[in-house]
């Protein structure tokens, strides 16, 4: 009904203007009655650029360009199946094989791409102490500790969505890490001691499965192989003849199973 009245009003107005000679034509294009002027039309009182009105494709393009990277924070916990070895030895070079607790966190940015995110992040983790103590009635007491394990990594991960909620990821990172290596032994009047802080280049690679609880919270279970470059640990052997200094190369590697909780835009108000 409103449309019919509007058509009648426009028709009467056009007829009056035409009879007064104020317009160059009497034809009325009613296609513009939906409220969206045709692009490029102009009136005598001023021109109107149709491009400034509603353009669906322009709004879609604007929405895509407005989608920027998303900041996230992650909490990490898991098991580290670690080996401390002496790489200079030609054969079996494992000093210690132990399962350690590891934990830490990460902060990064996620970039929207087809089929999932590209993520770049900074990660920091610590690892539980490795230790070995042997008490022998003849040889005496021998102990070895690798404590205060740490690593800081710059990682890049590629997420691949399989469904709306589930996916997989692969990637890796490089950085630095270290631990404090300590020796102590006593045997028939000879004492072996030494404590050295070791820092070296580190790298890791791995992948896993992702589950999204929402567009802001995800949980992933992954595997990583972590390797820390070798470093030299000091050893001091003391007996009645004096003290002798020597060094032993050690290297830390681990296969790790990690559970990671990731929150996107953690400082945005929850809805």
N, C-alpha and C positions, 0 to 999 in steps of 0.2 A: 504493500500500500504506500509506504514511504517513497519507494522508487517511482511509482506512478505519479505521485504528487510532485516529486522533484523534476520528472520529465516535463510535466505540464508547465511548471514555473519556468524552466529553462526555455521551453518553446515560446511561451508568451513574451519573455524578456527579449529573446532573439528577434521576434517579430517586430517589437517596438523599436529596437535599435536599428533594424533594417529599414523600417519606414522613415526613420529620422536621418538616414544616410550616414550613420556613425560606423558602419562596418562595410567591408568590401565584399562580403558574401553572406548569403542567408542560410547556407547549408550548415547544419549542426551535427557534429560528430559526437554521438552519445556514448562512444566506446570509452570515454574518459570518466564516466560517472562513478567508477569504482574508487575514485579518490587518488589515483596514481597518474599524474600527467604524463603524456607521451614525451620521450626524450627529444630535446631540441626545440620544443614549442616555446613561443614567446608571445607576450602581449605588448600593447602599446605603452603600458605603464612601466615596463621593465622586462628583462629577459629572465627566464628560468632555465637552468641547466638540468636536464633530466638525469644526468649521471649522479647528481647529488641526492636523488631520491632512492627509494628501495631498489637494490640490485642484489638478487639472491647470490649470484656467483661471487660478487665483491665481498659479501658478508662471510661466505664460506672461506674465501682466501684470507680474510682478516682473522677468522677463528683459527686457521691453521698457523698463521704467522705468530699469533698470540700465545701458542702453546710452547712454553720454554722448558728448560731443564727443571727437574724436581729435586730438591735437596732431601737427603735421607740420613738417618742414623741407624746403626745396626749394633746389636749385642751378639757376641759369639761365645760359644762354649762347646767343648768336645774333648775327645781323647787323642793323644799324640803317641803313636807307637814308635818310639825313638830309639836310635842307635848312636852311641858315641864310639868312634873308631879311631884307630891310628892308621892314616892313609899310607904311611911310609912302609908298613909291613907288607911283604909280598903275598901272603896267604890270608888266612882268616884273621881279620884285623879288628874285630869287634871287641871293645873293652866292656861296654855295657849295652844291654838290650832291656828296655823297660817301657811300661805303659804309663804315661803322664797325663795329668789334667792340664788343659790349656784353656785360656779364656781371654777376652778382650772386647774390642769394639772397632767400629769403622764409621767414617763420615764421608759422604760422597754426593755425586750428582748423577741423575738418571736422565738420559736423552731418548725421547720417543723416536722409535724407528719402526719400519714394517716388521710385524711379527714379534715385537718386544723391544725392551730397553737395551741401549748401550749404557753401561755404568762405569764410572771412574771413581775411585775412592782412595782414601788414606786409612790404613789399618794398623792398629797397634795391639800386640798380644804378649802375654807372659806364659811361661811354662813351669810346671812343677819341677822340683829338684830331682836329679838323678843321683843315686848313691849306691855304693858297694862297700861292704866291710867284711873282711875275712880274718878270723882269728885261728891261728895254727899253733899248736903247742911247741913246734920246732921253729917254724919260720917267723912266728910272732904275729903282730897285727898289721894288716894292710887295709887302707881305706882310700876311696876315690869319690869325690863329689863334683858334680857339675850343677851349680845352683845359679839362681837369679837369671834364668833364661828369658830372653826377650827378643822381639822382632818388630820392626816398623816397615811397612810395605806400601808401595804405590801400585794399585791393582787396576785392571781393566777386565770387565766381564760382559759377555753377550747373552742376554736372555732371549729365549725362543719360546713363544707361547704355543702350547698344544691345544688348549681349550681356554675358555674365559677365565678359569681359575688355576689351571695347572700348566706347568712348563718345565723346561730344563735350562741350564746355563753352563757355559764353559769360559775359561779365561786363565789369568795368572797375574803375576806381579814380580817386581824386583824391589830391593831395598837393602836393609842392613839388619844384623842381629848379633847376638852374643850371649855369653854365659861366663861364669866364674869357675875355673877349674882348680881343684885343690887335691893334692896328694899328701898322704901321710903313711909312713910305714916304719916299723921297728923290727930289726932282725939281728940278734947276736952282736949287740953293741953298735950296730949301724942304723942310723936314722935317715929316712927319706922324707923330705918335706917340700912344699912348693905350692904357692897360690898365685894364679895369673888370671887377669881379666882378658877375655878373648872377644874381639869384635871383628866381623868380616862381612863381605858381600853375601846377600841372601836372595834366593829366588823361590818361587812356588808356582805350581800349575795344578789345575783340577777342574771339577765340574760337579753338577748335582741336579737335584729336582727342586722345583719351586711350587708352593701352594699359596694362593692369594686369598686371604680371608675377606678382604675388601680392596678398594683401589688404593688404600693407604697402608695396609698391613699385610706383609708376606712372611712366610716361614720357608726356609730352605734347608735341606739336608744334603751335605756335599762331602766329597773326598778331595784332599789336597796332598800333593807330594811337596815337602818343604826341605830345602837344602841350604846349609850354611857352609861357607868356605872354611878351609882348614886354618888353624892358628897354632902358634907355638906356646906350649905351657912350660914354665920353668920348674926344674927339679934340682934340689940341693941334697947331696948325699954327704952325710957327716959321720965320721968314725974317728978312731984314735989318731989317724994320720992327718986329719984336717977335713976340709969341706970341698967337695967337688960340685961344680955347677954344670948342668946339662939341660937340654930342652927336648920335649916330646911333642910332635905334631898330633893334634886331635881335630876331629871333624864331627859335626852334628847333622844328622838327617832324620826325617820322620815321615811316616805315612799317617795322615790325620783324618778323622771323621768329625765333622763340625756341624753343629746346629746353629742357625743364624735367624734371629728375629729382626725384621727390617721395617722401619716406620718412615713413610714418606711425608714430607712437610710436617715434622713433629711440632712445630711452633704455631701451626695454623689452628684456629679454633675448631674443636671437634663438632661434627654435625651428626 
